[in-house]
Amino acid sequence: MTAAPDTATVTTPGSETIALRTAGLGFKVGAAVIVDDVNLEIPAGEFVGVIGPNGAGKTSFLNLLSGVIRSTSGSAEFEGIDITRKPVHARARLGISRTFQTSYLLLGLSVLENVRLMAQAKNVGGLRLLGPVKVTDSTTEIARTALDRVGLADRAHTEVGSLSHGDRRKVELAIVLAADARLVLLDEPMAGVNSEDVEHLTELIRDLHRESGSTFIMVEHHLHVVLGLANRVAVMHEGKLLAFDSPDSVMSDPRVQTAYVGEEL
């Protein structure tokens, strides 16, 4: 691979409310630098796509934002609140929700139960894994509304383990809706999804972003999906933020083209 050029200088219009700000955010394990000095500002309501080859630090960056791992340098703010040292549950209560490459759903429970648990954690303040689902319970209503929005109302009592990958991704999106997230972190939502379902899932994500007004950050290897959804695209290379701009500008950026000669974005 050709050596990477200098990292990106990120500029954001000053009139917008900033949902997320990172300053020198980094993570290393021993001498291995995984995420290196990431500085960016993302306005509230923006859709940002994150691309780059395997090992570029994309998922690790989402892990830092969601609190799955703790940064070893720099800081992160969400809506003006320093979240650098806050654990996952504290960030979730602030309005940060996350999906993962590999499904984290409780496969032995029903679709409704999976979504209801998130609504319960968000709105009641705890999880009750035992006990029947009450039709009149407020968290159950929140879960049913979320499932209706993603098109799974008729699968509410289906065991999650029997669903296709595409429908499991829809359940994860319903969980995000039930959490009433203001910052949504999507890690490869098309992973494992049949090619014929990618377009429908892409449109669903587009609609959810528009309707919620929340800030979305999505890591995705399907480049056409990222370019079709994102207002801006962040390119990561060897843990660094290489470019951060509109899709057209990023794809025509000679620094990106130089860094990824022979690589599939």
N, C-alpha and C positions, 0 to 999 in steps of 0.2 A: 504493500500500500504506500502511496505517496505521503510524505510527511504532512501533517496538518498545518495550515496557516494559522495566523493569530486568531484568538478567540473573538467572539462578537462583542461589539459595543452596543448596548441595548438602550433604546430611547423610547419613551412613552409620552404621549401628550399629557400635559400637566393638569388639564381641566377635569380629568376623570377621577372618580373615586377608585382607589387602589384596593383590590380585594386581597392580593397576595404580593408580598415583597420579600425577596431573598437578598442577602448581602454576604458575599464571600462564602456561601453555603458549600460545605464540603464534607466528605466522609472517606476515611481511609482505614485499612486494616493492616497494621504493621507498616511496612514500606509500600504497600499496594494502595494507590490512590484510585478510589472508585468514582467519586464525584468531586470535582475540582473547581472551587472558586466560582460558583454560579451566582450571577447577579442579574436579577430581572424584576420587573414590575408588571403585574397583570391587572388591568382594569376590571371592575365588577361587571359581570355579565358576558365577558369575552369567552370565546372558545379557542383554546390553544391546543394544537397538535404537537406531539413530541416524537421525532423520528431519529433514526440512526441505526447502524448495524448492531448485531449482538455484541454485548460487552461495552457498549457506549456509555452505560450508566443511567439509562432511561428509567428502568424499574426502581433502581436504587434512589433516584431522585424522587419518585412518588413515595417511596418508603420513608424518606426524610420528611416530606410534607405531611404524611399521615401519622408519623410518629412510630412506625414499625421499627425503624432504627433511629438512633440518636446521632446528630451531626457531631463531627470531631472538630469542625471549624465553622465560623460564620453564624448567621442568624436567619430566622424566618418570622415574618409577621403575617397574620391573617386579620383583615379588617382593623388594622392598627394595634392588634394585640400580639405581643411577643409569644410565639408558640414553640420557640426553639427547644425548650426543655420539657414541654408538656407531654404527657403520655397519650396513647391512642384514645382512651375514653374521654379525656378532657378535650381533645381536639374534636371528637365526634359531637360533644355537647355544644361546642362553639358553632357547629354547622359544617364540619368537614366529613365527607363520606367517601368511601373507597371501595372499588372492586378490584379483583385480582386476576392474574393470568389463569390460575387454576382455581376452580370453583371452591368456595368456602361454605357452600350451603350444607344444611343438615339433611342428608339424603334420605334418612328414614322418616322424616316428618313431611307433612303435607306442604303444598305450595303456600297455602294460607298461613299455616303455623310459622313457616320461615319468615314471612313478611311481618306477621303480627309481632313476633319477638323483637324485631327492630323498632316497630312502632311503640311497643311497650317500654323498651329501654330508653327511647327518646322522650316519650311523653309521660311515663309513670316513674321512671327512674330505677328500674330493676328488671330482672328476667325471672319469669316463672315458667320453668320447663315442664312442670307437671300440672295437670288439670285440664279440663275440657275447654275448647274454644267457645266463648259465649257469643251468640249471634248479636246481642245488644251491646256488647262491650265496645267502648269508644275506640280502643286500639284495633279491634277487629274491623270496625267500620273504616278506619284509616287504611288498613291492609286491603280490604275489599276494593276501596276506591283506587288504590295504587294498582292492584291487579287488573281492574277494569281498564285503567289507562294504558297498560302495556298489552292488553288483549288476552289476558289469561284468566278472566273472571270465570270462565267455564271449566278451568282446570284447578280451581281453588282447593279441592279436596283430593287432588292427585298427589301421590307420593313423589317428591322431587327427584328421587333416584330413577324414576321411570321416564323422565322427560328427556327430550333431545338436548344437545348442547345449546342450540339456538334458543329453546324455551328456558333453559336454565339461565342464560344471559338475561332474558326478559325478567325472570324472577329477581335477579340481582339489581336490575334497574328499578323494579318495583320496591325493593328494599331501600334504594337511594331515595325514591319518592316518599316512602314512609318515614324516612329520617328527616325529611324537610331540609335537605342539605343546601347550603349556599355556595359551597365549593365541592365539586364532584370530580373525583380522580378516577379515571377509567384506565385500567391496565390491560391492553390488548383485548377489548371486548369481542373481537371477531375470532379469537383463538378457538379452534375446535368447531366453529360454525360452518355448516355446509355452504358451499358457494352460492347456492340458490337462495339462502336465507340472509346473506350478507347485505343485500340491497334493502330488504325490509327492516333489518335491525339498524342499518344506517339511518333510514328515514325516521325510525322511532327515536333514536338518539337526537336527531336534528329537531324533531318536534318537542321533545322533553326540554331541550335547551332553550328553545324559543319561548315555550310556555312558562317555564320556571323563572327565567331571568337569572338563573344561577351561573356562576363561573364554572366552566368545564375545562379540565386538562386531561388529554387523552394520549396515551402511548399506544401506537398501532403500527403493525408492519404492513398492512394493506395501504399502500401509498395513496391510491385513488380515494379511499375512504377519508383519510386525513385531509387531502386537498379539497375534498368536497364539503367538509364540515367546518374546518378551522378558519377563524378570522386571521390568525397568525400561526406560524409554524416555528418551533424551536428545534434546531438540529444539534444533537449531542455527538461528540467525538472524543473518545478516550476520556470520558468523564467531564469534559469541558462543554460549555455552551458555545458552539461555533457560529451559529447564526440565529436570529430571531426577527422575523419580518413576515410580510404577507406571503401567501403561498407562491405567487408568481415571482416575487423578488427572491425568495429563498431558492427556488428551483433554478433560477438563472444566475445565482450568485457564483462567481468563479471560485471563491474559497470553498464552497460546498462541493462543486464539481471536482476541484483539485483533491480535496480530502477523500472523496469517495470514488475515485477512479477504480473501476473494477469491482466496486461494492454495490450491493443492492440495498437501497434505502428502505 
